[in-house]
Structures are given as structure tokens and as C-alpha cells.
Amino acid sequence: MAFVIWWIFFDQESLIVQYDLAKIKLGLESQKDYYEEEIYKDEQSIETLQNDTLELEKYAREKYLMKKDNEDVYVIVRE
């Protein structure tokens, strides 16, 4: 009985430590899935921007506020 109590609570490889490590592992795996999905989205965006000049122009206008010489750009900030 003493061995089981020692193993559950006090040992370096106790069940409590193993449970905590399993929770951390699940969190890291979900982060990995999220970042892999974001990488896939970014790769698709890069491919689109490299192959489509209209999308590249749209991205430059929206992201970097670029404009043509004969037009004005107004930035609307919503509070």
C-alpha cells in the first residue's frame, strides 16, 4: 500500500506528473495543428500573389495603402 501511495503522489514519474504532462502535450498538439493550418493559408496566399497581378495590386492597396498617381486614398478608422 505504501508503494502505491509513493508511486501516485511522490515519485518523479507519479501519476499526477504524468497527467500534467499529458495536458501539456495536448495543448502543444493543438497549437501545432493551428500553426500548420496558418502555414497552409499563407502558402496559398503567396502562390496567389505570385501568379495573379490583380490580387497583388489589391493586396498592396489594402495592406500598404498604395495608390495610383491619379487617385486619392482615404483611410476610415472606425472606433
PyMOL Python script that loads the backbone (N, CA, C, O; Angstrom):
from pymol import cmd

cmd.read_pdbstr("""\
ATOM      1  N   MET A   1       0.829  -1.194   0.000  1.00  0.00           N
ATOM      2  CA  MET A   1       0.000   0.000   0.000  1.00  0.00           C
ATOM      3  C   MET A   1       0.880   1.268   0.000  1.00  0.00           C
ATOM      4  O   MET A   1       0.584   2.247  -0.684  1.00  0.00           O
ATOM      5  N   ALA A   2       1.955   1.218   0.778  1.00  0.00           N
ATOM      6  CA  ALA A   2       2.859   2.367   0.847  1.00  0.00           C
ATOM      7  C   ALA A   2       3.501   2.625  -0.524  1.00  0.00           C
ATOM      8  O   ALA A   2       3.685   3.776  -0.919  1.00  0.00           O
ATOM      9  N   PHE A   3       3.837   1.555  -1.239  1.00  0.00           N
ATOM     10  CA  PHE A   3       4.426   1.712  -2.566  1.00  0.00           C
ATOM     11  C   PHE A   3       3.458   2.408  -3.519  1.00  0.00           C
ATOM     12  O   PHE A   3       3.866   3.282  -4.284  1.00  0.00           O
ATOM     13  N   VAL A   4       2.198   2.036  -3.480  1.00  0.00           N
ATOM     14  CA  VAL A   4       1.203   2.638  -4.366  1.00  0.00           C
ATOM     15  C   VAL A   4       1.030   4.114  -4.046  1.00  0.00           C
ATOM     16  O   VAL A   4       0.955   4.935  -4.960  1.00  0.00           O
ATOM     17  N   ILE A   5       0.965   4.464  -2.780  1.00  0.00           N
ATOM     18  CA  ILE A   5       0.847   5.869  -2.383  1.00  0.00           C
ATOM     19  C   ILE A   5       2.085   6.639  -2.829  1.00  0.00           C
ATOM     20  O   ILE A   5       1.976   7.743  -3.362  1.00  0.00           O
ATOM     21  N   TRP A   6       3.259   6.054  -2.612  1.00  0.00           N
ATOM     22  CA  TRP A   6       4.506   6.694  -3.058  1.00  0.00           C
ATOM     23  C   TRP A   6       4.470   6.904  -4.578  1.00  0.00           C
ATOM     24  O   TRP A   6       4.835   7.974  -5.063  1.00  0.00           O
ATOM     25  N   TRP A   7       4.034   5.893  -5.322  1.00  0.00           N
ATOM     26  CA  TRP A   7       4.015   5.946  -6.785  1.00  0.00           C
ATOM     27  C   TRP A   7       3.018   6.980  -7.302  1.00  0.00           C
ATOM     28  O   TRP A   7       3.291   7.645  -8.300  1.00  0.00           O
ATOM     29  N   ILE A   8       1.875   7.127  -6.649  1.00  0.00           N
ATOM     30  CA  ILE A   8       0.853   8.065  -7.108  1.00  0.00           C
ATOM     31  C   ILE A   8       1.235   9.513  -6.814  1.00  0.00           C
ATOM     32  O   ILE A   8       1.010  10.387  -7.652  1.00  0.00           O
ATOM     33  N   PHE A   9       1.803   9.782  -5.649  1.00  0.00           N
ATOM     34  CA  PHE A   9       1.984  11.168  -5.223  1.00  0.00           C
ATOM     35  C   PHE A   9       3.428  11.668  -5.207  1.00  0.00           C
ATOM     36  O   PHE A   9       3.664  12.827  -5.548  1.00  0.00           O
ATOM     37  N   PHE A  10       4.385  10.854  -4.833  1.00  0.00           N
ATOM     38  CA  PHE A  10       5.714  11.375  -4.522  1.00  0.00           C
ATOM     39  C   PHE A  10       6.807  11.023  -5.516  1.00  0.00           C
ATOM     40  O   PHE A  10       7.847  11.682  -5.524  1.00  0.00           O
ATOM     41  N   ASP A  11       6.620  10.039  -6.332  1.00  0.00           N
ATOM     42  CA  ASP A  11       7.647   9.599  -7.256  1.00  0.00           C
ATOM     43  C   ASP A  11       7.850  10.642  -8.361  1.00  0.00           C
ATOM     44  O   ASP A  11       6.947  11.421  -8.666  1.00  0.00           O
ATOM     45  N   GLN A  12       9.028  10.646  -8.944  1.00  0.00           N
ATOM     46  CA  GLN A  12       9.335  11.584 -10.027  1.00  0.00           C
ATOM     47  C   GLN A  12       8.448  11.313 -11.240  1.00  0.00           C
ATOM     48  O   GLN A  12       8.127  12.239 -11.986  1.00  0.00           O
ATOM     49  N   GLU A  13       8.059  10.087 -11.443  1.00  0.00           N
ATOM     50  CA  GLU A  13       7.175   9.699 -12.538  1.00  0.00           C
ATOM     51  C   GLU A  13       5.773   9.389 -12.022  1.00  0.00           C
ATOM     52  O   GLU A  13       5.144   8.436 -12.481  1.00  0.00           O
ATOM     53  N   SER A  14       5.284  10.173 -11.085  1.00  0.00           N
ATOM     54  CA  SER A  14       3.991   9.911 -10.460  1.00  0.00           C
ATOM     55  C   SER A  14       2.848  10.102 -11.453  1.00  0.00           C
ATOM     56  O   SER A  14       3.029  10.686 -12.522  1.00  0.00           O
ATOM     57  N   LEU A  15       1.697   9.614 -11.092  1.00  0.00           N
ATOM     58  CA  LEU A  15       0.530   9.751 -11.952  1.00  0.00           C
ATOM     59  C   LEU A  15       0.132  11.207 -12.129  1.00  0.00           C
ATOM     60  O   LEU A  15      -0.344  11.594 -13.196  1.00  0.00           O
ATOM     61  N   ILE A  16       0.318  12.003 -11.111  1.00  0.00           N
ATOM     62  CA  ILE A  16      -0.020  13.426 -11.190  1.00  0.00           C
ATOM     63  C   ILE A  16       0.871  14.125 -12.207  1.00  0.00           C
ATOM     64  O   ILE A  16       0.391  14.913 -13.021  1.00  0.00           O
ATOM     65  N   VAL A  17       2.160  13.838 -12.160  1.00  0.00           N
ATOM     66  CA  VAL A  17       3.091  14.432 -13.123  1.00  0.00           C
ATOM     67  C   VAL A  17       2.757  13.959 -14.534  1.00  0.00           C
ATOM     68  O   VAL A  17       2.779  14.751 -15.476  1.00  0.00           O
ATOM     69  N   GLN A  18       2.453  12.688 -14.685  1.00  0.00           N
ATOM     70  CA  GLN A  18       2.099  12.153 -15.996  1.00  0.00           C
ATOM     71  C   GLN A  18       0.829  12.806 -16.540  1.00  0.00           C
ATOM     72  O   GLN A  18       0.740  13.088 -17.735  1.00  0.00           O
ATOM     73  N   TYR A  19      -0.143  13.044 -15.679  1.00  0.00           N
ATOM     74  CA  TYR A  19      -1.376  13.710 -16.089  1.00  0.00           C
ATOM     75  C   TYR A  19      -1.089  15.136 -16.552  1.00  0.00           C
ATOM     76  O   TYR A  19      -1.602  15.570 -17.584  1.00  0.00           O
ATOM     77  N   ASP A  20      -0.273  15.864 -15.794  1.00  0.00           N
ATOM     78  CA  ASP A  20       0.091  17.233 -16.177  1.00  0.00           C
ATOM     79  C   ASP A  20       0.833  17.256 -17.514  1.00  0.00           C
ATOM     80  O   ASP A  20       0.580  18.120 -18.353  1.00  0.00           O
ATOM     81  N   LEU A  21       1.738  16.314 -17.707  1.00  0.00           N
ATOM     82  CA  LEU A  21       2.475  16.248 -18.963  1.00  0.00           C
ATOM     83  C   LEU A  21       1.550  15.915 -20.135  1.00  0.00           C
ATOM     84  O   LEU A  21       1.744  16.428 -21.237  1.00  0.00           O
ATOM     85  N   ALA A  22       0.559  15.074 -19.911  1.00  0.00           N
ATOM     86  CA  ALA A  22      -0.393  14.734 -20.970  1.00  0.00           C
ATOM     87  C   ALA A  22      -1.225  15.957 -21.353  1.00  0.00           C
ATOM     88  O   ALA A  22      -1.511  16.162 -22.533  1.00  0.00           O
ATOM     89  N   LYS A  23      -1.619  16.775 -20.364  1.00  0.00           N
ATOM     90  CA  LYS A  23      -2.358  18.002 -20.667  1.00  0.00           C
ATOM     91  C   LYS A  23      -1.508  18.965 -21.482  1.00  0.00           C
ATOM     92  O   LYS A  23      -1.996  19.567 -22.439  1.00  0.00           O
ATOM     93  N   ILE A  24      -0.250  19.114 -21.113  1.00  0.00           N
ATOM     94  CA  ILE A  24       0.657  19.995 -21.848  1.00  0.00           C
ATOM     95  C   ILE A  24       0.831  19.494 -23.278  1.00  0.00           C
ATOM     96  O   ILE A  24       0.845  20.283 -24.223  1.00  0.00           O
ATOM     97  N   LYS A  25       0.963  18.179 -23.428  1.00  0.00           N
ATOM     98  CA  LYS A  25       1.127  17.597 -24.758  1.00  0.00           C
ATOM     99  C   LYS A  25      -0.087  17.877 -25.635  1.00  0.00           C
ATOM    100  O   LYS A  25       0.072  18.224 -26.806  1.00  0.00           O
ATOM    101  N   LEU A  26      -1.288  17.735 -25.100  1.00  0.00           N
ATOM    102  CA  LEU A  26      -2.494  18.014 -25.871  1.00  0.00           C
ATOM    103  C   LEU A  26      -2.554  19.479 -26.306  1.00  0.00           C
ATOM    104  O   LEU A  26      -2.947  19.786 -27.431  1.00  0.00           O
ATOM    105  N   GLY A  27      -2.158  20.380 -25.402  1.00  0.00           N
ATOM    106  CA  GLY A  27      -2.123  21.799 -25.750  1.00  0.00           C
ATOM    107  C   GLY A  27      -1.135  22.088 -26.857  1.00  0.00           C
ATOM    108  O   GLY A  27      -1.429  22.862 -27.767  1.00  0.00           O
ATOM    109  N   LEU A  28       0.021  21.483 -26.791  1.00  0.00           N
ATOM    110  CA  LEU A  28       1.042  21.695 -27.825  1.00  0.00           C
ATOM    111  C   LEU A  28       0.614  21.104 -29.162  1.00  0.00           C
ATOM    112  O   LEU A  28       0.909  21.674 -30.212  1.00  0.00           O
ATOM    113  N   GLU A  29      -0.076  19.971 -29.135  1.00  0.00           N
ATOM    114  CA  GLU A  29      -0.552  19.383 -30.381  1.00  0.00           C
ATOM    115  C   GLU A  29      -1.624  20.258 -31.031  1.00  0.00           C
ATOM    116  O   GLU A  29      -1.671  20.380 -32.255  1.00  0.00           O
ATOM    117  N   SER A  30      -2.477  20.861 -30.218  1.00  0.00           N
ATOM    118  CA  SER A  30      -3.489  21.751 -30.799  1.00  0.00           C
ATOM    119  C   SER A  30      -2.830  23.008 -31.373  1.00  0.00           C
ATOM    120  O   SER A  30      -3.256  23.510 -32.413  1.00  0.00           O
ATOM    121  N   GLN A  31      -1.795  23.516 -30.701  1.00  0.00           N
ATOM    122  CA  GLN A  31      -1.056  24.660 -31.258  1.00  0.00           C
ATOM    123  C   GLN A  31      -0.383  24.280 -32.571  1.00  0.00           C
ATOM    124  O   GLN A  31      -0.363  25.067 -33.518  1.00  0.00           O
ATOM    125  N   LYS A  32       0.162  23.080 -32.622  1.00  0.00           N
ATOM    126  CA  LYS A  32       0.815  22.611 -33.849  1.00  0.00           C
ATOM    127  C   LYS A  32      -0.193  22.568 -34.994  1.00  0.00           C
ATOM    128  O   LYS A  32       0.108  23.004 -36.105  1.00  0.00           O
ATOM    129  N   ASP A  33      -1.383  22.044 -34.728  1.00  0.00           N
ATOM    130  CA  ASP A  33      -2.420  21.983 -35.767  1.00  0.00           C
ATOM    131  C   ASP A  33      -2.803  23.388 -36.238  1.00  0.00           C
ATOM    132  O   ASP A  33      -2.973  23.624 -37.435  1.00  0.00           O
ATOM    133  N   TYR A  34      -2.935  24.312 -35.293  1.00  0.00           N
ATOM    134  CA  TYR A  34      -3.281  25.693 -35.647  1.00  0.00           C
ATOM    135  C   TYR A  34      -2.214  26.304 -36.542  1.00  0.00           C
ATOM    136  O   TYR A  34      -2.537  26.907 -37.565  1.00  0.00           O
ATOM    137  N   TYR A  35      -0.947  26.157 -36.170  1.00  0.00           N
ATOM    138  CA  TYR A  35       0.126  26.767 -36.944  1.00  0.00           C
ATOM    139  C   TYR A  35       0.300  26.096 -38.304  1.00  0.00           C
ATOM    140  O   TYR A  35       0.647  26.764 -39.277  1.00  0.00           O
ATOM    141  N   GLU A  36       0.066  24.793 -38.386  1.00  0.00           N
ATOM    142  CA  GLU A  36       0.135  24.131 -39.682  1.00  0.00           C
ATOM    143  C   GLU A  36      -0.968  24.654 -40.605  1.00  0.00           C
ATOM    144  O   GLU A  36      -0.743  24.832 -41.803  1.00  0.00           O
ATOM    145  N   GLU A  37      -2.146  24.897 -40.057  1.00  0.00           N
ATOM    146  CA  GLU A  37      -3.238  25.457 -40.847  1.00  0.00           C
ATOM    147  C   GLU A  37      -2.908  26.871 -41.308  1.00  0.00           C
ATOM    148  O   GLU A  37      -3.181  27.224 -42.455  1.00  0.00           O
ATOM    149  N   GLU A  38      -2.327  27.682 -40.436  1.00  0.00           N
ATOM    150  CA  GLU A  38      -1.929  29.042 -40.807  1.00  0.00           C
ATOM    151  C   GLU A  38      -0.841  29.029 -41.879  1.00  0.00           C
ATOM    152  O   GLU A  38      -0.867  29.848 -42.798  1.00  0.00           O
ATOM    153  N   ILE A  39       0.101  28.117 -41.768  1.00  0.00           N
ATOM    154  CA  ILE A  39       1.157  27.997 -42.777  1.00  0.00           C
ATOM    155  C   ILE A  39       0.548  27.647 -44.124  1.00  0.00           C
ATOM    156  O   ILE A  39       0.951  28.197 -45.149  1.00  0.00           O
ATOM    157  N   TYR A  40      -0.422  26.735 -44.133  1.00  0.00           N
ATOM    158  CA  TYR A  40      -1.085  26.356 -45.382  1.00  0.00           C
ATOM    159  C   TYR A  40      -1.797  27.558 -45.998  1.00  0.00           C
ATOM    160  O   TYR A  40      -1.701  27.780 -47.205  1.00  0.00           O
ATOM    161  N   LYS A  41      -2.511  28.337 -45.178  1.00  0.00           N
ATOM    162  CA  LYS A  41      -3.198  29.531 -45.680  1.00  0.00           C
ATOM    163  C   LYS A  41      -2.201  30.531 -46.262  1.00  0.00           C
ATOM    164  O   LYS A  41      -2.439  31.106 -47.325  1.00  0.00           O
ATOM    165  N   ASP A  42      -1.079  30.735 -45.559  1.00  0.00           N
ATOM    166  CA  ASP A  42      -0.064  31.672 -46.042  1.00  0.00           C
ATOM    167  C   ASP A  42       0.565  31.199 -47.350  1.00  0.00           C
ATOM    168  O   ASP A  42       0.823  32.004 -48.244  1.00  0.00           O
ATOM    169  N   GLU A  43       0.811  29.893 -47.462  1.00  0.00           N
ATOM    170  CA  GLU A  43       1.366  29.369 -48.703  1.00  0.00           C
ATOM    171  C   GLU A  43       0.398  29.579 -49.863  1.00  0.00           C
ATOM    172  O   GLU A  43       0.825  29.896 -50.973  1.00  0.00           O
ATOM    173  N   GLN A  44      -0.899  29.408 -49.618  1.00  0.00           N
ATOM    174  CA  GLN A  44      -1.891  29.644 -50.654  1.00  0.00           C
ATOM    175  C   GLN A  44      -1.913  31.125 -51.045  1.00  0.00           C
ATOM    176  O   GLN A  44      -2.021  31.455 -52.226  1.00  0.00           O
ATOM    177  N   SER A  45      -1.812  32.011 -50.059  1.00  0.00           N
ATOM    178  CA  SER A  45      -1.794  33.446 -50.345  1.00  0.00           C
ATOM    179  C   SER A  45      -0.562  33.831 -51.159  1.00  0.00           C
ATOM    180  O   SER A  45      -0.655  34.614 -52.104  1.00  0.00           O
ATOM    181  N   ILE A  46       0.575  33.286 -50.793  1.00  0.00           N
ATOM    182  CA  ILE A  46       1.808  33.575 -51.524  1.00  0.00           C
ATOM    183  C   ILE A  46       1.697  33.102 -52.963  1.00  0.00           C
ATOM    184  O   ILE A  46       2.087  33.816 -53.887  1.00  0.00           O
ATOM    185  N   GLU A  47       1.167  31.903 -53.156  1.00  0.00           N
ATOM    186  CA  GLU A  47       1.019  31.382 -54.510  1.00  0.00           C
ATOM    187  C   GLU A  47       0.074  32.257 -55.330  1.00  0.00           C
ATOM    188  O   GLU A  47       0.330  32.528 -56.503  1.00  0.00           O
ATOM    189  N   THR A  48      -1.011  32.693 -54.713  1.00  0.00           N
ATOM    190  CA  THR A  48      -1.959  33.564 -55.409  1.00  0.00           C
ATOM    191  C   THR A  48      -1.309  34.886 -55.773  1.00  0.00           C
ATOM    192  O   THR A  48      -1.479  35.370 -56.892  1.00  0.00           O
ATOM    193  N   LEU A  49      -0.570  35.478 -54.847  1.00  0.00           N
ATOM    194  CA  LEU A  49       0.067  36.770 -55.104  1.00  0.00           C
ATOM    195  C   LEU A  49       1.160  36.672 -56.168  1.00  0.00           C
ATOM    196  O   LEU A  49       1.378  37.624 -56.918  1.00  0.00           O
ATOM    197  N   GLN A  50       1.838  35.546 -56.240  1.00  0.00           N
ATOM    198  CA  GLN A  50       2.886  35.388 -57.237  1.00  0.00           C
ATOM    199  C   GLN A  50       2.323  35.187 -58.640  1.00  0.00           C
ATOM    200  O   GLN A  50       2.986  35.510 -59.625  1.00  0.00           O
ATOM    201  N   ASN A  51       1.101  34.655 -58.739  1.00  0.00           N
ATOM    202  CA  ASN A  51       0.560  34.308 -60.050  1.00  0.00           C
ATOM    203  C   ASN A  51      -0.513  35.260 -60.559  1.00  0.00           C
ATOM    204  O   ASN A  51      -0.833  35.232 -61.748  1.00  0.00           O
ATOM    205  N   ASP A  52      -1.071  36.091 -59.709  1.00  0.00           N
ATOM    206  CA  ASP A  52      -2.192  36.948 -60.111  1.00  0.00           C
ATOM    207  C   ASP A  52      -1.852  38.402 -59.806  1.00  0.00           C
ATOM    208  O   ASP A  52      -1.781  38.799 -58.643  1.00  0.00           O
ATOM    209  N   THR A  53      -1.642  39.197 -60.859  1.00  0.00           N
ATOM    210  CA  THR A  53      -1.244  40.588 -60.659  1.00  0.00           C
ATOM    211  C   THR A  53      -2.379  41.433 -60.072  1.00  0.00           C
ATOM    212  O   THR A  53      -2.126  42.383 -59.332  1.00  0.00           O
ATOM    213  N   LEU A  54      -3.623  41.088 -60.400  1.00  0.00           N
ATOM    214  CA  LEU A  54      -4.749  41.841 -59.824  1.00  0.00           C
ATOM    215  C   LEU A  54      -4.839  41.633 -58.311  1.00  0.00           C
ATOM    216  O   LEU A  54      -5.104  42.575 -57.564  1.00  0.00           O
ATOM    217  N   GLU A  55      -4.619  40.412 -57.871  1.00  0.00           N
ATOM    218  CA  GLU A  55      -4.620  40.140 -56.429  1.00  0.00           C
ATOM    219  C   GLU A  55      -3.448  40.840 -55.745  1.00  0.00           C
ATOM    220  O   GLU A  55      -3.586  41.338 -54.628  1.00  0.00           O
ATOM    221  N   LEU A  56      -2.309  40.876 -56.407  1.00  0.00           N
ATOM    222  CA  LEU A  56      -1.142  41.563 -55.864  1.00  0.00           C
ATOM    223  C   LEU A  56      -1.420  43.051 -55.714  1.00  0.00           C
ATOM    224  O   LEU A  56      -1.064  43.652 -54.701  1.00  0.00           O
ATOM    225  N   GLU A  57      -2.053  43.645 -56.715  1.00  0.00           N
ATOM    226  CA  GLU A  57      -2.403  45.061 -56.647  1.00  0.00           C
ATOM    227  C   GLU A  57      -3.412  45.312 -55.523  1.00  0.00           C
ATOM    228  O   GLU A  57      -3.284  46.284 -54.779  1.00  0.00           O
ATOM    229  N   LYS A  58      -4.395  44.454 -55.404  1.00  0.00           N
ATOM    230  CA  LYS A  58      -5.399  44.582 -54.347  1.00  0.00           C
ATOM    231  C   LYS A  58      -4.747  44.478 -52.961  1.00  0.00           C
ATOM    232  O   LYS A  58      -5.070  45.251 -52.058  1.00  0.00           O
ATOM    233  N   TYR A  59      -3.835  43.524 -52.803  1.00  0.00           N
ATOM    234  CA  TYR A  59      -3.141  43.341 -51.533  1.00  0.00           C
ATOM    235  C   TYR A  59      -2.305  44.571 -51.184  1.00  0.00           C
ATOM    236  O   TYR A  59      -2.297  45.019 -50.037  1.00  0.00           O
ATOM    237  N   ALA A  60      -1.602  45.114 -52.178  1.00  0.00           N
ATOM    238  CA  ALA A  60      -0.766  46.299 -51.942  1.00  0.00           C
ATOM    239  C   ALA A  60      -1.621  47.497 -51.554  1.00  0.00           C
ATOM    240  O   ALA A  60      -1.240  48.278 -50.683  1.00  0.00           O
ATOM    241  N   ARG A  61      -2.759  47.642 -52.189  1.00  0.00           N
ATOM    242  CA  ARG A  61      -3.651  48.762 -51.863  1.00  0.00           C
ATOM    243  C   ARG A  61      -4.208  48.636 -50.450  1.00  0.00           C
ATOM    244  O   ARG A  61      -4.255  49.617 -49.708  1.00  0.00           O
ATOM    245  N   GLU A  62      -4.627  47.436 -50.080  1.00  0.00           N
ATOM    246  CA  GLU A  62      -5.241  47.252 -48.767  1.00  0.00           C
ATOM    247  C   GLU A  62      -4.212  47.257 -47.633  1.00  0.00           C
ATOM    248  O   GLU A  62      -4.428  47.877 -46.591  1.00  0.00           O
ATOM    249  N   LYS A  63      -3.120  46.576 -47.843  1.00  0.00           N
ATOM    250  CA  LYS A  63      -2.149  46.388 -46.765  1.00  0.00           C
ATOM    251  C   LYS A  63      -1.217  47.590 -46.600  1.00  0.00           C
ATOM    252  O   LYS A  63      -0.954  48.025 -45.479  1.00  0.00           O
ATOM    253  N   TYR A  64      -0.729  48.116 -47.698  1.00  0.00           N
ATOM    254  CA  TYR A  64       0.288  49.161 -47.646  1.00  0.00           C
ATOM    255  C   TYR A  64      -0.212  50.527 -48.109  1.00  0.00           C
ATOM    256  O   TYR A  64       0.575  51.466 -48.229  1.00  0.00           O
ATOM    257  N   LEU A  65      -1.512  50.644 -48.370  1.00  0.00           N
ATOM    258  CA  LEU A  65      -2.147  51.899 -48.754  1.00  0.00           C
ATOM    259  C   LEU A  65      -1.494  52.523 -49.992  1.00  0.00           C
ATOM    260  O   LEU A  65      -1.369  53.744 -50.086  1.00  0.00           O
ATOM    261  N   MET A  66      -1.087  51.689 -50.924  1.00  0.00           N
ATOM    262  CA  MET A  66      -0.505  52.187 -52.169  1.00  0.00           C
ATOM    263  C   MET A  66      -1.623  52.663 -53.088  1.00  0.00           C
ATOM    264  O   MET A  66      -2.763  52.209 -52.998  1.00  0.00           O
ATOM    265  N   LYS A  67      -1.267  53.583 -53.968  1.00  0.00           N
ATOM    266  CA  LYS A  67      -2.276  54.136 -54.872  1.00  0.00           C
ATOM    267  C   LYS A  67      -1.627  54.476 -56.194  1.00  0.00           C
ATOM    268  O   LYS A  67      -0.404  54.543 -56.320  1.00  0.00           O
ATOM    269  N   LYS A  68      -2.482  54.688 -57.170  1.00  0.00           N
ATOM    270  CA  LYS A  68      -2.006  55.142 -58.470  1.00  0.00           C
ATOM    271  C   LYS A  68      -1.826  56.656 -58.416  1.00  0.00           C
ATOM    272  O   LYS A  68      -2.303  57.305 -57.486  1.00  0.00           O
ATOM    273  N   ASP A  69      -1.146  57.217 -59.400  1.00  0.00           N
ATOM    274  CA  ASP A  69      -0.841  58.646 -59.395  1.00  0.00           C
ATOM    275  C   ASP A  69      -2.093  59.520 -59.485  1.00  0.00           C
ATOM    276  O   ASP A  69      -2.112  60.623 -58.937  1.00  0.00           O
ATOM    277  N   ASN A  70      -3.111  59.057 -60.151  1.00  0.00           N
ATOM    278  CA  ASN A  70      -4.271  59.909 -60.395  1.00  0.00           C
ATOM    279  C   ASN A  70      -5.438  59.640 -59.441  1.00  0.00           C
ATOM    280  O   ASN A  70      -6.578  59.960 -59.776  1.00  0.00           O
ATOM    281  N   GLU A  71      -5.191  59.075 -58.290  1.00  0.00           N
ATOM    282  CA  GLU A  71      -6.282  58.796 -57.363  1.00  0.00           C
ATOM    283  C   GLU A  71      -5.901  59.171 -55.930  1.00  0.00           C
ATOM    284  O   GLU A  71      -4.723  59.258 -55.581  1.00  0.00           O
ATOM    285  N   ASP A  72      -6.925  59.389 -55.119  1.00  0.00           N
ATOM    286  CA  ASP A  72      -6.719  59.710 -53.709  1.00  0.00           C
ATOM    287  C   ASP A  72      -7.194  58.537 -52.858  1.00  0.00           C
ATOM    288  O   ASP A  72      -8.142  57.836 -53.213  1.00  0.00           O
ATOM    289  N   VAL A  73      -6.523  58.340 -51.737  1.00  0.00           N
ATOM    290  CA  VAL A  73      -6.897  57.266 -50.826  1.00  0.00           C
ATOM    291  C   VAL A  73      -7.309  57.886 -49.494  1.00  0.00           C
ATOM    292  O   VAL A  73      -6.593  58.713 -48.930  1.00  0.00           O
ATOM    293  N   TYR A  74      -8.457  57.477 -49.010  1.00  0.00           N
ATOM    294  CA  TYR A  74      -8.962  57.942 -47.722  1.00  0.00           C
ATOM    295  C   TYR A  74      -9.031  56.739 -46.778  1.00  0.00           C
ATOM    296  O   TYR A  74      -9.634  55.716 -47.101  1.00  0.00           O
ATOM    297  N   VAL A  75      -8.414  56.877 -45.625  1.00  0.00           N
ATOM    298  CA  VAL A  75      -8.433  55.811 -44.636  1.00  0.00           C
ATOM    299  C   VAL A  75      -9.509  56.140 -43.618  1.00  0.00           C
ATOM    300  O   VAL A  75      -9.495  57.214 -43.016  1.00  0.00           O
ATOM    301  N   ILE A  76     -10.434  55.224 -43.426  1.00  0.00           N
ATOM    302  CA  ILE A  76     -11.526  55.402 -42.472  1.00  0.00           C
ATOM    303  C   ILE A  76     -11.234  54.528 -41.273  1.00  0.00           C
ATOM    304  O   ILE A  76     -11.150  53.305 -41.393  1.00  0.00           O
ATOM    305  N   VAL A  77     -11.080  55.150 -40.116  1.00  0.00           N
ATOM    306  CA  VAL A  77     -10.809  54.427 -38.881  1.00  0.00           C
ATOM    307  C   VAL A  77     -12.092  54.397 -38.070  1.00  0.00           C
ATOM    308  O   VAL A  77     -12.633  55.440 -37.702  1.00  0.00           O
ATOM    309  N   ARG A  78     -12.568  53.205 -37.799  1.00  0.00           N
ATOM    310  CA  ARG A  78     -13.797  53.048 -37.020  1.00  0.00           C
ATOM    311  C   ARG A  78     -13.455  52.838 -35.571  1.00  0.00           C
ATOM    312  O   ARG A  78     -12.577  52.040 -35.240  1.00  0.00           O
ATOM    313  N   GLU A  79     -14.138  53.544 -34.710  1.00  0.00           N
ATOM    314  CA  GLU A  79     -13.863  53.450 -33.279  1.00  0.00           C
ATOM    315  C   GLU A  79     -14.839  52.509 -32.615  1.00  0.00           C
ATOM    316  O   GLU A  79     -14.768  52.298 -31.405  1.00  0.00           O
TER     317      GLU A  79
END
""", "prot")
cmd.dss("prot")
cmd.show_as("cartoon", "prot")
cmd.util.cbc("prot")
cmd.orient("prot")
